[in-house]
């Protein structure tokens, strides 16, 4: 339970600190090693109230670096690179019923805690 709480709080914190964007995500693309964990993917879907997709490729940071080089050095268009290399897994995680209200409540509490503990500068 404690580890789940840590994961939930990390993604709630990410959600809180991305609220300035104003548009709610319609899809989350989860990458990196932890993205391979189904439980984490489900938590992200629940916290953001959006479907979560993962990439077929596991080492996405290296892929992203290689794509940036191909774009910069070889002038290959992003659209072409994306269609060739950004292949989502077939499995999509969707928000579970009732979790949106729960995470909204937890998010408000976490936001108050963050605001209360923030250091104010003069």
N, C-alpha and C positions, 0 to 999 in steps of 0.2 A: 504494500500500500504506500509506503514512504517513497519508493522509487517512482511510482505512478504519479504521486503528488508533485514530485520534482519536475517530471516531464510536463505535466499539466501546467504548472506554474511558469515554466519556461515559455511554452507556447501562448499562454494567456498574456505574459509580459510582451511577447512579440506582437500579439494582436493589439494590445493597448498602445504600444509605441508605433504602430503603423496606422492608427486611427486618423492621423493628420492627412492621409491620402484621401480620405472621405468615401471613396467607393469601396464597398465590400467586395472581397474577391469572389469571383464566380467559379474559380477553380484554383487549387493549389498544386504546384508541381514540386514534389518532395524529392530532394536529391541528397547524396552523401550516404555514408555507412549506416547511420541510424534509420534512413529511409527504407532499408530492407526489412525492418521490423514491422510486422503487421499491426501490432498493438499501438506502436507510435503513430503509424499512418492513420489508424482509426481515431486516436486522440486528436490529431491535427484536424481531421475532418470535422470532428465534434466541436472543437474549440472555435474554428473559423466558420462553421456551419456551411461548408462548401465541399464539393467532391475533391478527393485527393488522388492524383496520379503519380506514378513513379516512372523513371526511365528504365529501359531495358539494360542500359550500360550502368555498371556499378561505380566506376571511377569517373564520375561526371566532372569533377574539378579539372582533371587532366584533359578530358574531352573539351571542356570549355576553353581551356588555354590553347589547345591545338586549333580549335575553330577560330579563335581570335587571330592567331598567327596566319592561318589560311586566308582570312579576310584581309588582314593588313598587308601581308607579303604577296600573296597571289591574287588579291582583289576578287576573291570568290564571294559572291553575294550571300548575305545572311540567309535569305530565303532558301537558296540552294543548299547551304550547309545544314540548316535546320531540317529540311526534308530528307537529307541523306543520313543524318546522325541522331536527331532528337526523336527517338522512337519510344513512345510511352508503353508501359506494360499494359496488358489487356485488363488486368484487375484494377478496378476503381473502387475506392472507399467512399461511402456516402455517410452523411451525418445520421446518427442514430436518433430515433424518436425521443423527444423530451430533453435532449442534452443542450439545445440552444438556450433555453431558459436557465438551466443550471449554470452554464458557463457565463452567461450574461451576469448573473448574480455574483458568481465568484470573481468575475472580471471587475465589477464595480468595487467589491471589497478590496481586491488587490490594488486597484488604482488609488483608492483612498489611502491605503497603507504606503504606497510609493510616494504619494504627494505629502503625506505626513512625515515621512522619513527623509525627504529630499532636503538637502542643504541649500538654504537661501543665501544668495550673495547680494551685497549692497551695491 
